[in-house]
């Protein structure tokens, strides 16, 4: 130990300060750290390893097993695989009956024509009831309906398939409701367009007038 005098600045008296000459012990094995993946050795600090507070020792720092470069590489691979699985699971759900109609329900809720359905269950129940009469065939064209997805996995992509199930308002002047909805093929929906019952009735009248009842 060494001592030297220090003036306290107030009384002018000299005091003694004891300074230790003993060097602080540093564990040389903790100066460097080997990456658990690339097996390269780097200085044990936050420039080469991600650091966080030690779980049990409040005054210690805990470093990740892998160096920052390997940790970033591992994270990128994980995210790519994880996102791939998420996307695959989402596609499988969208192809399912529940997923297909859930996507359709989102369109009904946001429709500018309005909706009187209180929730998805009430909307889906209409499809369940319709199947008791028509099965999965189009009520207008009597063709088997499908749930094929387009490349963009959206309703607009589904429209590219003429046999896909679509939602149709029987009376195009009224909002979606239990009474005013029919699930038909996109082909039939496109052919029907926004024809109202009045126009359809007048059309049938003209047809009967020109061609009779035999056709």
Buried (B, 14 or more C-beta within 10 A) or exposed (E): EEEEEEEEEEEEEEEEEEEEEEEEEEEEEEEEBEBEBEEEEBEBEEEBBBBEEEEEEEEEEEBBEBBBBBBEBEEEEEEEEEEEEEEEEEEEEBEEEEBBBBBBBEBBEEEEEEBBBEEBEEBBEBBEEBEEEBEBBBBBBEBEBBBBBBEEBEBEBBBEBBBBBBBBBBEBEBBBBEEBBBBBBBBBBEEBEEEEEEEEEEEEEEEEEEEEEEE
